[in-house]
Amino acid sequence: MSRGPAVTVPQSAPSEVIDWKALSDRELLGRFFGNKEDTAFSTLVERHGPLVFGVCRRILNDANDAEDAFQATFLVLVRKGATLRDPERLASWLFGVAYRTARKVRAKAALRTKSERQAGEMPSKSDADKSNRDMTYEELQAVLDEEISKLPEKYALPLVLCYLEGKTNAQAAAQLGWPEGSISRRLSRARELLRSRLARRGMAMSVALIAAVFAKPSSSAVSRELLVTTTRAATLAAEGAALEEVTSPTAAKIALEMLAGMSAAKRFAVPTAIIIASVLAILTVALLDVSPSAYAAGLFKFARSADVHGLTTTPTSTQSIAVPGGSSAAEGGACGSACGTAAPCGSAP
């Protein structure tokens, strides 16, 4: 991975002894965005780096591409982290960003290599062998990454925390503020959802095998150099430096595209919500306007050939209703039936 320009980031003098690893994600984000403490961000990178790099490495075969996606993910966090509504769910948020970022990098890599392939080129023997052999654990994990990204958050969160980050049910429950029993139930449901989704893809896997795939250690260790350069780039970006100045061109471009996509989605979501609210308000007003008439019409029984203006209507009850001409509506209805006319009794022929 190409690096950005070498820079020196000034470190603030520590004013207190802090156990950074004991701080929650919310507290670390607050210290980074509020106090500009780069150690807070470094702790976040160390804490969630294996999760992010694991996703990137499983999607991207090239190590340099995986490092670019890794840095782009944390640069997106620099720009969006201060506005996260639920910092306790940062792991799941980073998982989603890393997955989409790595997919973007892979798509761009495919475009770069497409021009090198000739039209109608037959697949190589190695490609054919790969399609016929059994999948590796890393490839199975990549498939699981894709399916987890499609799950509702209430099921994806426990999987990310307990399986991908190695937390116990009690630790995940404490972080999310959920009862421990709720974590267990949602984990069980999430495993069943994954099993059914994999079955639709022609991959018959038991819940126990899915758990075994998660339990197998993956080669997602983050090098010290990548941790340091990512923290340095994040610190400079938080101070206002352009992304192109702090990281590789590929990582900067991908991060900017991800940010643009998030902004576009937010701009689209707000007008859509307004439109839906407006339509509901219009429907509510329309129903309120129609309901009194509908209620009044329900007091009468209309014949199929009856005049909808009520000249030949007959009340559903036997109670007399006074009408002009001195006779009751009940009498008028009876007379109208006997005479075969539409006029009420007492009216001029």
TORTI-606838 format. One line per 2 residues: number of its first residue (from 1); their letters; for each residue x negated, y negated, z negated of C-alpha. Coordinates in steps of 0.05 Angstrom, whole numbers, padded with zeros to 5 digits. Each point is the difference from the previous one (the first is absolute). Example, Ala and Ser with C-alpha at 12.3 -4.5 7.8 and 13.67 -1.06 7.14 Angstrom:
<milums>
1> as> -00246/00090/-00156 | -00027/-00069/00013
</milums>
This chain:
<milums>
1> ms> 00000/00000/00000 | -00027/-00068/00019
3> rg> -00008/-00045/-00060 | 00017/-00073/-00008
5> pa> -00054/-00052/-00014 | -00041/00010/-00063
7> vt> 00024/-00048/-00053 | -00011/-00009/-00074
9> vp> 00062/-00003/-00044 | -00010/-00039/-00064
11> qs> 00021/00039/-00062 | 00036/-00035/-00056
13> ap> -00032/00006/-00068 | 00038/00048/-00044
15> se> 00035/-00036/-00057 | 00025/00063/-00034
17> vi> -00013/00074/-00001 | 00054/00032/00043
19> dw> 00015/00073/00011 | 00019/-00009/00073
21> ka> 00019/00072/00011 | 00051/-00004/-00056
23> ls> 00037/-00058/00033 | 00063/00015/00040
25> dr> 00006/-00017/00074 | 00045/-00058/-00018
27> el> -00053/-00029/-00048 | -00056/00010/00050
29> lg> 00039/-00034/00056 | 00016/-00057/-00047
31> rf> -00073/-00010/-00019 | -00023/00002/00072
33> fg> 00052/-00047/00029 | 00007/-00043/-00062
35> nk> -00071/-00004/-00026 | -00040/00019/00063
37> ed> -00035/00056/-00037 | -00031/00044/00052
39> ta> -00012/00056/-00051 | 00075/00008/-00003
41> fs> 00004/00014/00075 | -00061/00045/-00003
43> tl> 00036/00041/-00053 | 00061/00006/00045
45> ve> -00043/00023/00058 | -00034/00052/-00043
47> rh> 00066/00023/-00028 | 00039/00006/00065
49> gp> -00058/00007/00049 | 00001/00076/00003
51> lv> 00074/-00001/00015 | -00008/-00051/00056
53> fg> -00063/00030/00030 | 00031/00070/-00003
55> vc> 00059/-00022/00042 | -00046/-00037/00049
57> rr> -00049/00058/00006 | 00054/00051/00013
59> il> 00031/-00041/00056 | -00065/-00024/00030
61> nd> -00055/00048/00021 | -00052/-00054/00007
63> an> -00031/-00022/-00066 | -00011/-00071/00024
65> da> 00073/-00007/00020 | 00020/00026/-00068
67> ed> -00043/-00052/-00035 | 00030/-00055/00043
69> af> 00071/00023/-00018 | -00021/00003/-00073
71> qa> -00025/-00071/-00001 | 00060/-00025/00041
73> tf> 00047/00031/-00052 | -00032/-00037/-00058
75> lv> -00004/-00065/00039 | 00075/00005/00011
77> lv> 00006/00008/-00076 | -00040/-00065/-00008
79> rk> 00051/-00037/00041 | 00063/00034/-00026
81> ga> -00018/00024/-00070 | 00021/-00064/-00036
83> tl> 00072/00008/00025 | 00010/00074/-00016
85> rd> 00065/00008/-00038 | -00020/00065/-00035
87> pe> -00075/00002/-00013 | 00010/00065/-00038
89> rl> 00015/00031/00068 | -00065/-00024/00031
91> as> -00024/00070/00015 | 00061/00016/00042
93> wl> -00006/-00068/00035 | -00073/00011/00016
95> fg> 00015/00070/00025 | 00051/-00028/00049
97> va> -00045/-00056/00024 | -00059/00048/00008
99> yr> 00041/00049/00039 | 00027/-00052/00049
101> ta> -00068/-00033/00005 | -00035/00066/00017
103> rk> 00053/00015/00052 | -00014/-00067/00033
105> vr> -00074/00013/00001 | 00011/00069/00030
107> ak> 00045/-00029/00054 | -00052/-00051/00019
109> aa> -00054/00054/00001 | 00043/00041/00046
111> lr> 00008/-00059/00047 | -00076/-00009/00001
113> tk> -00012/00072/00020 | 00058/00005/00049
115> se> -00039/-00036/00054 | -00056/00052/-00006
117> rq> 00045/00058/00017 | 00017/00017/00071
119> ag> 00071/00007/00023 | 00024/00072/-00001
121> em> -00059/00024/-00041 | 00012/00070/-00027
123> ps> -00007/00009/-00075 | -00067/00025/-00022
125> ks> -00010/00068/-00031 | -00012/-00032/-00068
127> da> 00068/-00035/00005 | 00035/00065/00017
129> dk> -00035/00036/-00057 | 00021/-00055/-00048
131> sn> 00073/00006/00020 | -00001/00075/-00012
133> rd> -00040/00005/-00065 | 00028/-00009/-00070
135> mt> 00003/-00070/-00028 | -00052/-00021/-00051
137> ye> 00019/-00028/-00068 | -00020/-00070/00024
139> el> 00048/00006/00060 | 00056/00025/-00045
141> qa> -00012/-00058/-00047 | 00004/-00048/00060
143> vl> 00068/00030/00018 | 00022/-00008/-00073
145> de> -00024/-00073/00002 | 00047/-00012/00059
147> ei> 00059/00032/-00034 | -00012/-00035/-00066
149> sk> 00000/-00067/00037 | 00071/00016/00023
151> lp> 00028/00018/-00068 | 00041/-00049/-00042
153> ek> -00044/-00036/-00049 | 00030/00034/-00061
155> ya> -00027/00066/00025 | -00064/-00025/00034
157> lp> -00023/-00036/-00063 | -00007/00062/-00045
159> lv> -00035/00038/00056 | -00050/-00056/00011
161> lc> -00015/-00010/-00074 | 00000/00073/-00022
163> yl> -00026/00037/00061 | -00042/-00051/00038
165> eg> -00028/-00038/-00059 | -00001/00058/-00049
167> kt> 00041/-00031/-00056 | 00038/00043/-00049
169> na> 00076/-00006/-00003 | -00007/-00037/-00066
171> qa> -00049/-00050/00029 | 00043/-00013/00061
173> aa> 00062/-00008/-00043 | -00036/-00050/-00045
175> ql> -00025/-00040/00060 | 00069/-00004/00033
177> gw> 00040/-00006/-00064 | 00040/00062/00016
179> pe> 00019/00057/-00047 | -00049/00058/00009
181> gs> 00057/00046/00016 | 00020/-00045/00058
183> is> -00071/00007/00029 | 00006/00076/-00003
185> rr> 00068/00001/00033 | -00021/-00047/00055
187> ls> -00064/00039/00013 | 00040/00063/00007
189> ra> 00049/-00033/00047 | -00057/-00031/00040
191> re> -00033/00068/00009 | 00065/00029/00026
193> ll> 00008/-00058/00049 | -00070/00011/00025
195> rs> 00012/00074/00008 | 00063/-00012/00041
197> rl> -00034/-00053/00043 | -00058/00046/00014
199> ar> 00048/00056/00018 | 00032/-00045/00053
201> rg> -00070/-00008/00029 | -00008/00076/00004
203> ma> -00045/00003/-00061 | 00028/00048/-00050
205> ms> -00033/-00018/-00066 | 00021/00018/-00070
207> va> 00002/-00053/-00054 | -00058/00036/-00034
209> li> -00042/-00005/00063 | 00016/-00074/00006
211> aa> -00024/-00010/-00071 | -00063/00040/00015
213> vf> -00016/-00045/00060 | 00006/-00061/-00045
215> ak> -00041/00032/-00054 | -00059/00016/00045
217> ps> -00053/-00055/-00006 | -00009/-00040/00064
219> ss> -00062/-00035/00026 | 00026/-00069/-00017
221> av> -00057/-00025/-00044 | -00014/-00074/00014
223> sr> -00073/-00019/00006 | -00027/-00053/-00047
225> el> -00019/-00042/00059 | 00071/00000/00027
227> lv> 00028/-00019/-00068 | -00049/-00058/-00007
229> tt> 00010/-00027/00071 | 00076/00005/-00006
231> tr> 00001/-00037/-00066 | -00046/-00054/00028
233> aa> 00044/-00009/00062 | 00062/-00003/-00044
235> tl> -00030/-00052/-00046 | -00020/-00045/00058
237> aa> 00067/00009/00035 | 00035/-00020/-00065
239> eg> -00041/-00064/-00001 | 00025/-00018/00070
241> aa> -00052/00030/00046 | 00025/00025/00068
243> le> 00005/00076/00004 | -00046/00000/00061
245> ev> -00054/-00030/-00043 | 00001/00052/-00056
247> ts> 00009/00067/00035 | -00009/00036/00066
249> pt> 00039/-00026/00061 | 00042/00065/00002
251> aa> 00019/-00003/-00073 | 00017/-00074/00004
253> ki> 00043/00009/00062 | 00038/00059/-00030
255> al> 00012/-00037/-00065 | 00026/-00061/00037
257> em> 00047/00043/00041 | 00026/00034/-00062
259> la> 00012/-00068/-00033 | 00035/-00026/00062
261> gm> 00045/00062/00001 | 00018/-00009/-00073
263> sa> 00017/-00074/00010 | 00043/00016/00061
265> ak> 00037/00054/-00038 | 00014/-00049/-00057
267> rf> 00024/-00054/00048 | 00046/00051/00033
269> av> 00027/00027/-00066 | 00023/-00068/-00027
271> pt> 00044/-00021/00059 | 00027/00071/00003
273> ai> 00021/-00004/-00073 | 00032/-00068/00012
275> ii> 00038/00026/00060 | 00026/00060/-00039
277> as> 00021/-00044/-00058 | 00035/-00047/00048
279> vl> 00038/00056/00034 | 00022/00028/-00067
281> ai> 00023/-00069/-00022 | 00041/-00008/00065
283> lt> 00031/00068/-00008 | 00018/-00014/-00072
285> va> 00033/-00066/00018 | 00037/00034/00057
287> ll> 00026/00054/-00045 | 00023/-00051/-00052
289> dv> 00037/-00038/00055 | 00033/00063/00027
291> sp> 00017/00035/-00065 | 00059/-00045/-00021
293> sa> 00033/00009/00068 | -00014/00074/-00001
295> ya> 00031/00005/-00070 | 00062/-00039/00022
297> ag> 00007/00043/00063 | -00004/00061/-00044
299> lf> 00065/-00020/-00035 | 00038/00013/00064
301> kf> 00010/00062/00043 | -00007/-00016/00074
303> ar> 00033/00042/00053 | -00042/00017/00062
305> sa> 00042/-00048/00042 | 00008/-00053/-00054
307> dv> -00016/-00072/00011 | -00064/-00014/-00038
309> hg> 00027/-00069/-00019 | 00046/00035/-00049
311> lt> 00069/-00012/00033 | 00017/00074/-00003
313> tt> -00040/00019/-00062 | 00032/00040/-00055
315> pt> -00027/-00005/-00072 | -00028/00065/-00026
317> st> 00042/-00009/-00063 | 00074/-00010/-00008
319> qs> -00009/-00067/-00035 | 00035/-00056/00038
321> ia> -00042/-00058/00024 | 00036/-00064/00015
323> vp> -00005/-00025/00072 | 00030/-00059/00035
325> gg> 00074/00009/00019 | 00024/00022/-00068
327> ss> -00012/00075/00008 | -00054/00044/-00027
329> aa> -00057/00030/00038 | 00028/00069/-00015
331> eg> 00067/-00019/00030 | -00032/-00033/00059
333> ga> -00041/00063/00014 | 00061/00044/-00004
335> cg> 00041/-00045/00045 | -00056/-00005/00050
337> sa> -00002/00076/00004 | 00076/00005/00009
339> cg> 00006/-00055/00052 | -00062/00019/00038
341> ta> -00024/-00072/00001 | -00063/-00031/-00026
343> ap> 00036/-00059/-00032 | 00017/00002/-00074
345> cg> 00072/-00002/-00023 | 00033/-00067/00003
347> sa> -00042/-00026/00057 | 00031/-00026/00063
349> p> 00004/00051/00056
</milums>
